[in-house]
Amino acid sequence: MPILAFANVANERGIAMKVVLKLSLLLLLDLLLLGSFSRAQDTSMPGMPMPRQEPAPHQEMKMETAKPAYPKMRRAQESSVSNLVTLEQMQKLAEDKNPTLRQAESEIRATRARQKQTGLYPNPTVGYAGDEIRGGSVGGGKQGFFVQQSIVTGNKLGLSRDVSARDLKLAEIEAQEQTIRVQSAVKMAYLRVLAAQELLDTRNDIARIAADAVETQSRLSNTGQADQTEVLESEVEARRARMAARMQENTLREEWRSLAAVVGQPDLPLSTVAGDLEHNWPELNEEETVEAIARNSPANKIADAAEQRALSALTRAKRQAIPDIQLRAGMEYNNDLLADSLHAKGWEGFAEVGVEIPLFNRNQGNIAAGQADADRAGLEKARIALTLRERAASVVDKYANARLMAVEYRDEILPRASKAYGLMFDRYGQMLASYPRVLELQRKLYELQIEYISTLEGVWTNGIALQGFLLTDGLEAPARPGEMDRPIRETNVPMPERTMSPSDISSRRP
């Protein structure tokens, strides 16, 4: 039976092959397990933590959160446990506490009092009069009293009141200007506090990213995937980030102290302010803004009022040459005896009228000086208008640049940086990128956010300065009427570093 014998042999050989295959598979599995255990033993070092089990080297750095972290504005306001401070509250506080506003009101009262004093008529003079007074056994002479009054002519009192009225107008415009100055200063100081508040949150985020980078490099160094120089470099960046965050805390306190000083309450405790830097920017047309400042600025109005005052003073000086009338009258008792009687002559009246003759002094010197003052006031008016245009053009340029930068950051730069960071995060989740690369893009994104916030601060501060006619110093003392060279003094422009380019900002701020 050769066929049956062949079948039995084949069957036995098949069984043997199956057994061999099963044994081979078991042996291969044992070898793999043994190799994994040996590698785990080799990578473990005394005093070092065991690395996480991973199919790829970068898996041990996988982030704990499932979503990437992007910059966010107004986090300090959302997390504040106390009531937020508003701009309206600060402005109301400045109205009550800022001393310059009270100074301006006091100057109005003083000028109004001077106007009243200038229009008062000269007081009369009452006195004793005696003539041919004799004593001893022989009586006689005259003794009595008199009243003397100056009669002001040429409407000089009315013209003096007109000059004082011009002073009062100057004081009132100065008070209006001071109000604008304080309001603009409070707004600018408030927005700087808000910007410092946002910058502090972002710098704290960068410090946390840098700390995460240090931890990441340390773990990579433990597994031999990073050397000591990379760890040290990450530590340097982490310290710089922490230093910048602490410096920003100091900046926030400094800006708050400035705000508290402007509102007139320096002991105001540090609080979180409410606001939105990204929306409702000051909307300004460059040409219209410069023209409006040149025409409607309180400094221009003060210069115009000063010119009118100089013209009124010139008119008053011209009338000064018209002499006043001096009246003098009185009664005297005449002790001389009558010729045919032993009785005294008795009471006698007298009257005198005098007029000064403007022969030598016709007030010509004061008239010439008044004319020169009027000419100078007219030229000062033109100078101030030109200076306002020049300074407004400079601030408009800063505002336009800051707005251009803010729009570019908001619409182009930050979206691209966010997208790059998000794509890298997704690649890391797919085990196609390393975690240090994710942290690098995240740090760059937050650094761009810092530049964006600084640019927003420039948009607001320069816009507020332009809306407030360049009046930005809320603690500048109001001028007194007649100080015609001072009206231009308040055209303070915002500090240039508020609108620096991003490269300049990064070089000035660590």
C-alpha positions in Angstrom: 0.0 0.0 0.0 2.5 2.6 -1.1 -0.1 5.4 -1.5 -1.4 5.2 2.1 2.2 5.1 3.5 3.0 8.2 1.6 0.0 10.0 3.1 1.0 9.1 6.6 4.4 10.4 6.1 3.2 13.7 4.6 0.8 14.1 7.5 3.6 13.6 10.1 5.8 16.0 8.3 3.1 18.7 8.3 2.5 18.4 12.0 6.2 18.7 12.5 6.4 21.9 10.4 3.6 23.5 12.5 5.4 22.7 15.7 8.6 24.2 14.4 6.8 27.4 13.3 5.1 27.7 16.7 8.4 27.3 18.5 10.1 29.8 16.3 7.4 32.4 17.0 7.7 31.9 20.7 11.5 32.2 20.6 11.2 35.5 18.6 8.8 37.0 21.1 11.0 36.1 24.0 14.0 37.7 22.3 12.0 40.9 21.7 10.9 41.1 25.3 14.4 40.4 26.5 15.8 43.2 24.3 13.2 45.7 25.6 14.0 44.8 29.2 17.8 45.2 28.5 17.3 48.6 26.9 15.3 49.8 29.9 18.0 48.6 32.2 20.7 50.3 30.2 18.9 53.7 30.1 18.1 53.8 33.8 20.7 55.7 35.8 21.1 56.0 39.6 19.3 59.2 40.8 17.6 59.8 37.4 13.9 59.2 36.8 12.8 56.5 34.4 11.8 57.9 31.1 8.3 57.3 29.8 7.8 54.3 27.5 7.6 55.6 24.0 7.5 54.3 20.4 9.4 57.4 19.3 11.9 59.7 21.1 9.7 62.8 21.1 6.7 61.1 22.6 8.0 61.4 26.2 7.5 65.2 25.9 3.9 65.1 24.9 1.9 68.0 26.3 -0.7 67.3 29.0 -3.3 69.6 27.5 -5.2 68.6 24.4 -5.5 72.1 23.0 -2.8 74.7 22.2 -2.7 77.8 24.3 -3.0 81.2 22.4 -2.6 84.7 23.7 -5.8 86.3 25.1 -6.6 89.8 26.1 -8.4 91.1 29.3 -7.6 88.0 31.4 -6.7 90.2 34.4 -10.2 91.7 34.2 -11.8 88.3 34.0 -9.9 86.9 37.0 -10.1 90.0 39.2 -11.8 89.3 42.5 -12.5 93.0 43.3 -14.5 95.6 41.4 -12.8 96.9 38.2 -11.9 100.6 38.1 -13.4 102.4 35.1 -12.2 105.4 33.1 -15.4 107.3 34.1 -14.5 106.8 37.8 -11.0 108.2 37.3 -12.3 111.2 35.4 -14.9 112.0 38.1 -12.2 111.7 40.7 -9.9 114.1 38.8 -12.8 116.6 38.6 -13.0 116.6 42.4 -9.3 116.2 43.3 -7.0 117.6 40.6 -5.6 120.9 42.1 -5.0 122.5 38.7 -8.8 122.7 38.1 -9.2 124.5 41.4 -6.4 126.8 40.4 -8.1 127.7 37.2 -11.3 128.5 39.1 -9.5 130.6 41.6 -7.9 132.6 38.7 -11.4 133.3 37.3 -12.6 134.6 40.6 -9.4 136.7 41.0 -9.8 138.2 37.5 -13.4 139.0 38.0 -12.5 140.8 41.3 -9.8 142.8 39.5 -12.3 143.7 36.8 -14.7 145.1 39.5 -11.9 147.0 41.1 -10.7 148.5 37.8 -14.2 150.0 37.2 -14.6 151.7 40.5 -14.6 155.5 40.6 -11.8 157.3 42.5 -12.5 158.0 46.1 -13.1 161.6 47.2 -10.7 163.4 49.5 -11.9 165.2 52.6 -9.5 167.4 54.6 -8.8 170.4 56.8 -8.1 173.8 55.3 -6.6 176.8 57.1 -5.4 180.2 55.9 -3.9 183.3 57.6 -4.1 181.6 60.9 -3.0 183.9 63.7 -2.8 183.4 67.5 -2.2 185.4 70.6 -4.3 188.4 71.5 -5.0 189.1 67.8 -7.6 186.7 66.4 -8.3 186.1 62.7 -7.5 183.8 59.8 -9.6 181.1 58.2 -10.2 177.6 59.2 -12.5 174.9 57.7 -12.8 171.8 55.6 -12.8 170.8 51.9 -13.9 168.0 49.6 -11.8 167.0 46.6 -12.9 164.7 43.8 -11.3 163.6 40.5 -13.7 163.4 37.5 -12.4 160.8 35.1 -13.0 161.7 31.5 -12.6 160.1 28.1 -14.4 156.9 29.3 -11.1 155.7 30.7 -12.9 153.7 33.4 -15.0 151.9 30.8 -11.9 151.1 28.7 -10.1 149.8 31.8 -13.1 147.6 32.5 -12.8 146.4 28.9 -9.2 145.4 29.4 -10.1 143.5 32.6 -12.9 141.8 30.7 -10.3 140.6 28.2 -8.3 139.2 31.1 -11.5 137.4 32.4 -12.0 135.9 28.9 -8.4 134.7 29.0 -8.9 133.1 32.4 -12.1 131.4 31.3 -10.4 130.0 28.2 -7.5 128.9 30.3 -9.9 127.0 32.6 -11.5 125.3 29.6 -8.1 124.4 28.4 -7.1 123.0 31.8 -10.2 120.8 31.8 -9.3 119.4 28.4 -5.7 118.9 29.6 -6.7 117.0 32.7 -9.2 114.8 30.8 -6.6 113.9 28.2 -4.0 113.2 30.8 -6.3 111.0 32.7 -7.3 109.1 29.6 -3.7 108.6 28.5 -2.6 107.5 32.0 -5.5 105.1 32.3 -4.8 103.5 28.9 -1.1 103.1 29.8 -2.2 101.3 33.0 -4.4 99.1 30.9 -1.6 98.3 28.4 0.8 97.6 31.3 -1.8 95.3 32.7 -2.1 93.3 29.4 1.7 93.3 29.0 2.1 91.8 32.4 -0.2 88.9 31.6 1.6 88.2 28.4 5.1 88.4 29.9 4.0 86.0 32.7 2.9 83.6 29.9 6.3 83.9 28.2 8.0 83.1 31.6 5.8 80.0 31.9 6.7 78.9 28.3 10.4 79.5 29.1 10.1 77.4 32.3 8.4 74.6 30.3 11.3 74.8 27.8 13.8 74.3 30.6 12.0 71.2 31.9 11.8 69.9 28.3 15.5 70.3 27.7 16.3 68.7 31.0 14.3 65.6 30.1 15.8 65.4 26.7 19.3 65.7 28.3 18.4 62.8 30.6 17.7 60.6 27.5 20.8 61.8 25.6 18.8 63.8 23.1 20.1 67.2 24.2 23.4 68.4 25.5 24.3 70.7 28.4 24.6 73.8 26.3 20.9 73.5 25.2 19.8 73.2 28.8 21.9 76.2 29.9 20.6 78.3 27.0 17.0 77.5 27.9 17.8 78.4 31.5 19.2 81.8 30.4 16.0 82.5 28.4 13.9 81.5 31.4 15.7 83.9 33.7 15.4 86.7 31.1 11.7 86.0 30.8 11.2 86.0 34.6 13.2 89.3 34.9 11.1 90.9 32.2 7.9 89.9 34.0 9.1 91.4 37.3 10.1 94.5 35.5 6.7 94.7 34.0 5.2 94.5 37.5 7.3 97.6 38.4 6.1 99.3 35.2 2.5 98.6 36.1 2.9 100.1 39.5 4.7 103.2 38.0 1.9 103.7 35.5 -0.7 103.4 38.3 1.1 106.0 40.4 1.1 108.4 37.5 -2.6 107.9 37.1 -3.2 108.4 40.8 -1.1 111.6 40.7 -3.0 113.0 37.8 -6.4 112.4 39.4 -5.1 114.1 42.5 -5.2 111.1 44.9 -1.7 109.7 45.2 -2.6 107.1 47.9 -5.0 105.3 45.6 -4.4 101.6 46.0 -3.4 99.6 42.9 -6.5 98.1 41.2 -7.4 96.3 38.0 -8.7 98.7 35.4 -11.4 97.8 32.8 -11.1 98.5 29.1 -10.5 97.1 25.6 -7.4 98.1 23.7 -8.4 96.3 20.5 -11.7 98.1 19.7 -13.1 101.6 19.4 -9.8 103.2 18.5 -9.8 107.0 18.0 -11.0 107.6 14.5 -9.1 110.6 13.0 -8.7 112.0 9.6 -5.1 113.3 9.3 -5.7 116.5 7.3 -8.9 117.4 9.2 -7.2 116.7 12.6 -4.3 119.1 11.9 -6.6 121.8 10.6 -8.9 121.4 13.6 -6.1 121.7 16.1 -4.7 124.8 14.3 -8.1 126.5 14.3 -9.9 125.3 17.4 -7.1 124.6 19.9 -7.5 126.5 23.2 -4.0 127.7 22.7 -5.1 129.4 19.5 -8.1 130.9 21.3 -5.9 132.2 24.1 -3.6 133.8 21.5 -6.6 135.5 19.8 -8.0 136.7 23.2 -4.5 138.0 24.1 -4.4 140.0 20.8 -7.8 141.5 21.6 -6.6 142.4 25.1 -3.5 144.1 23.7 -5.7 146.2 21.3 -8.0 147.2 24.2 -4.9 148.2 26.3 -3.7 150.3 23.3 -7.0 152.1 23.2 -6.9 152.7 26.9 -3.4 154.1 26.6 -4.5 156.5 23.9 -7.3 157.9 26.1 -4.9 158.3 29.0 -3.7 161.6 27.5 -7.2 163.1 28.1 -6.9 165.0 31.4 -9.2 164.4 34.3 -11.0 167.2 36.0 -10.0 168.0 39.6 -12.8 169.5 41.7 -12.2 171.0 45.1 -14.7 172.8 47.3 -15.2 173.5 51.0 -16.2 175.9 53.8 -14.0 178.0 56.0 -14.8 180.1 59.0 -13.3 183.6 58.7 -12.3 185.0 62.1 -11.5 188.4 60.8 -13.8 191.1 62.3 -16.1 193.2 60.2 -15.1 196.8 59.8 -18.0 198.3 61.6 -18.6 195.5 64.1 -17.0 193.3 66.6 -18.3 190.2 65.0 -16.3 187.8 62.8 -17.1 187.5 59.2 -18.2 183.9 59.7 -18.5 181.0 57.3 -17.3 181.4 53.7 -17.3 178.9 50.9 -14.8 178.2 48.2 -14.5 176.1 45.1 -11.6 175.1 42.8 -11.5 173.4 39.4 -8.3 172.2 37.8 -7.3 170.4 34.6 -3.9 169.0 33.8 -2.5 170.4 30.6 -0.9 167.5 28.5 1.9 169.7 27.3 4.9 167.5 27.8 3.4 164.1 28.8 0.8 162.9 26.4 1.4 159.2 27.4 3.2 158.8 24.1 5.6 156.3 25.4 2.9 153.9 26.7 1.0 154.4 23.5 4.0 153.3 21.4 4.6 150.3 23.8 0.9 149.4 23.5 1.1 149.4 19.7 4.2 147.2 19.8 2.5 144.8 22.2 -0.5 144.6 19.9 1.7 143.9 16.9 3.5 141.3 18.8 0.3 139.6 19.9 -0.9 139.4 16.3 2.4 137.7 15.3 2.2 135.5 18.3 -1.2 134.3 17.1 0.3 133.4 13.8 3.3 131.7 15.4 1.1 129.5 17.6 -1.0 128.4 14.7 2.1 127.4 12.8 3.6 125.6 15.8 0.3 123.7 16.4 0.4 122.6 12.8 4.0 121.4 13.1 3.5 119.5 16.3 0.1 118.1 15.2 1.8 116.8 12.0 4.4 115.0 14.1 1.8 113.4 16.4 -0.4 112.5 13.4 2.5 110.7 11.8 3.1 108.7 15.0 -0.6 107.9 15.2 -0.8 106.8 11.6 2.3 104.6 12.0 1.0 103.0 15.2 -2.4 102.4 13.6 -0.8 100.9 10.5 1.3 98.6 12.7 -1.7 97.6 14.8 -3.8 96.7 11.8 -0.9 94.7 10.3 -0.3 92.8 13.6 -4.1 92.1 14.1 -5.0 91.1 10.5 -1.7 89.6 9.1 1.1 88.9 11.5 -0.6 87.4 14.5 -3.0 85.2 12.5 -0.1 83.7 10.6 1.9 83.2 13.8 -1.1 81.6 15.4 -1.6 79.3 12.4 2.0 78.3 12.4 1.9 77.5 16.1 -1.4 75.5 15.7 0.0 73.5 12.7 3.2 72.7 14.6 1.0 71.6 17.6 -1.0 69.3 15.3 2.2 67.8 13.8 3.5 67.2 17.3 0.3 65.4 18.2 0.9 63.2 15.1 4.4 62.5 16.3 5.9 64.5 13.4 7.5 67.3 15.3 9.4 67.8 18.5 8.0 69.6 21.6 10.9 72.2 21.8 9.9 73.3 18.3 6.3 73.8 19.5 7.5 75.8 22.5 9.7 78.0 20.2 6.7 78.9 17.9 4.5 79.5 21.0 7.1 81.9 22.5 7.4 83.8 19.2 3.7 84.1 19.1 3.5 85.7 22.6 6.4 88.0 21.8 4.5 89.2 18.8 1.5 89.7 21.1 3.7 92.0 23.3 4.6 94.1 20.3 0.9 94.3 19.3 -0.1 95.5 22.8 2.7 98.1 22.7 1.5 99.3 19.3 -2.1 99.5 20.5 -0.9 101.7 23.4 0.7 104.0 20.8 -2.6 104.2 18.8 -4.5 105.2 21.9 -2.1 107.6 23.4 -1.4 109.5 20.2 -5.1 109.5 19.3 -6.1 110.9 22.6 -3.4 113.6 22.3 -4.8 114.6 19.0 -8.4 114.6 20.2 -7.3 116.7 23.1 -5.5 119.4 21.0 -2.1 118.0 22.1 -2.9 118.9 25.8 -1.5 116.0 27.7 0.0 117.3 31.0 -2.7 117.2 33.6 -0.5 118.7 36.4 0.7 121.8 34.4 -0.4 124.9 36.3 -2.8 127.1 34.4 -1.4 130.4 33.1 -2.4 133.8 34.4 -3.9 136.3 32.0 -1.4 138.4 30.3 1.3 135.7 30.1 1.0 135.8 26.3 4.1 133.7 25.7 2.8 130.7 27.6 -0.3 129.5 25.7 1.8 127.3 23.5 3.5 125.6 26.5 0.8 122.9 26.9 1.3 121.4 23.5 3.1 118.5 25.1 3.4 115.5 22.7 3.4 111.8 23.9 6.7 110.3 24.6 8.4 109.0 21.4 9.0 105.5 22.8 5.2 104.9 23.0 5.1 104.4 19.2 8.5 102.8 18.5 8.8 100.1 15.9 8.7 96.5 17.0 12.5 96.1 16.7 13.0 99.2 18.8 10.6 97.9 21.4 12.3 94.6 21.6 15.7 96.3 22.0 14.5 98.6 24.8 12.3 96.0 26.7 13.9 92.7 27.8 
